[in-house]
């Protein structure tokens, strides 16, 4: 995989993770407003985005496992970082939303 391909893959991961992050923050706002159905729907949509990001990431891991040399790019590293922090945010948002549910 050349540098251009890894950069494009990085952008793809960033886009999916960014969409998930936005949905998770919107889900927290919905939970704060007491709209738990919307919060759950947004968390589910965020999980779908994270799954798409994982698919992109898995394609990279598969190529490397098959012996394909991967030229790293800063964009790809940023995508990986963005995905990891979004997964952490998802776990945190689930707990916070649950606390809002218990408090209502």
Secondary structure, 3 states (H helix, E strand, C coil): CCHHHHHHHHHHHHHHHHHHHHHHHHHHHHHHCCCHHHHHHHHHHHHHHHHHHHHHHHHHHHHHHCCCCCCCCHHHHHHHHHHHHHHHHHHHHHHHHHHHHHHC
